[in-house]
């Protein structure tokens, strides 16, 4: 968000017990949807993005009794006029502890991306 306030992404959380050894695992998945105009510039091959929730939708998403129509509506592609983007260090897309370094989130200029109209 332009003002750096947090925003919500639709996700699923579960815990399950392994039938092999009884270990309990906690899992989390982010829901993706078709990319909106801004994210189409960034994810121009897979054309997807996280399913963003408006503040007014956050509590509704947590309702365990949601019907399919409501779920589909909540995870539908939405435009956010106050959403912005910037390039970050390439290593942010790799795995490992170095990806959680705050420096990886610092805006980076890539000459090969200068033609993109990212607001």
N, C-alpha and C positions, 0 to 999 in steps of 0.2 A: 504494500500500500504506500502511496506517496508520503503519507504522514508517519510511516513505519509502525503503525499499530498492528497488533496481531490479527490474523484472520483464520477461519476454520476450513479444514479440508475433510471431506467425508471419508471415513475409514471404518474398518471392522476390527474388533478386538476379540480374542478368544483365548481360552486356556484349555488344554487337553492333556490327558494322561497317556503316556506311551504304554501300549499293551506289552511291550517287550521287557521293560525294566521298571515301570511304575513312575518314571520321571514325569514331572509336570512341566509343560512348556507353555509359555505365554507368547501369543503371536499377534501381529498387527499388520494389516494391509491397507494401503491407500487406494481409494476408488479413483479410477480415471474415467474421463469422458472425452468426447471430441473437442479439439482445441477451439478456443474462441479466436477472434481476430488477432489479438496481441500474441497469443501463444502459437498461432499458426506461423508466425514469422520465425519463432524460435524452434518449435518442434515441427519443422516443415517436411519431415519424412514420415514420421509415425502419426502426425496430426492428432496428438492427444495431450491432455493436461490433467492435473488433479481436479477432482470434482470439488469446486469451491462452494462454500456455504455462506450465504448472507447472514449477518448477525441475527436477523429475525428467524432464520431457519435452524440455528444451532440446536436449540432444545428439542425441536420437532425431530431432528435426525436421531436423537437419543431415545425416542419412543420405540419400545420393542414391539408395539402392536401396529406399526406402519403397514399399510397395504402396498401392493406392487405399484399402483398408480402414483401414490405419494412418494415412494422411493424414487421412481423414474423421474418425477418432477424435480425432486431435490437434487439429483445428480446430473440433471440436464446442463448443457453448456450455457454459461451465462457471461454476459459482458459486464465488466466492472470498470467504470470510468476512472476510478481512483487507483487502479492497478497499474504498476509500472514494472519495467525490467531493465536489467543491465548485465553485461557480460561479466563473468567471474573467471578465476583461474581455471585452466583446463583440468587441473588435478582434483577439482571438486567432484568430478564424475568418476573418480577412481575409489577403490575401497582402501580403508586403512585409517589410522589415527590422524594422519596429516590432513585429511579432508575436513576435519573438524576445527582446524586452525582458523581463527577469525580473519586472517589475511586472505584466505581463499574466497571470502565474500566481498572483498574490496573490488569496486568496479575496475575492469581491465579493458583497454582499447585494443581491438584486433582489426588491423587494416582490411583484412578480407571480409569483414562484416560491415564496413562503413556504408555500404549501399542499402542496408536494411533500415527501414523506417521505424525503429523502436522508440516509442515516446519516452 
